[in-house]
Amino acid sequence: FPSHDISTQVYGANLDLSSYATASSGLTVTFTSSTTSICTVSTATVTAIAVGTCTIIASQAGNGTYVAANNVSRSFTIGKKSLSITIGNISASVGGSVSNPTYTQSGLVTAFGDAISTPTYKYQGKSGTYYPISTTKPDKLGSYRISTDSISLSSGTISNYEVSITNGDLTISGVSTNQLSGISIKRGSGDRSTELLTAIVTGK
């Protein structure tokens, strides 16, 4: 093995060790992992299967001419993989159905079977639209932010990732279907009413 450290790898990475260690005898060098819960080795390729410290042992067994070489070990860090989640934008019309949010991802290590659970989405009014944050999908005219508090995995370990989330936007446009045909007030001293306003259109 080289005297310098192997550079930090990330979860899911594969590193070819064949150029990292040679024997002066020319005999084959074999590699094994002493931290198999963190990294595994197949021939000369080490695979980072979890975040932590990976330790690899290089050995040369010798033959009838050469004695076995002393084992040499090297350790290096396996860091978190970046996982980016981007929530898609949604456009809808007042009175119509509002689609469920979707997302795209970048960085998931699917080779290990990792899979993302369906997020719990939250909605909040923006750009002048009043709508306190809620998991209930809005249907009124306005602009809303779509977010999620966290991402979890249905398969795999989320702690192997550094997660970043980009929020989406929900825009409901059109003309409100809610109309107020009239407002009447009643005199305090009698039963007669006086029409105050008619045909007021309000935001749905």
Salt bridges, closest charged atoms under 4 A:
ASP149 OD2 - LYS122 NZ 2.60
ASP169 OD1 - LYS126 NZ 3.06
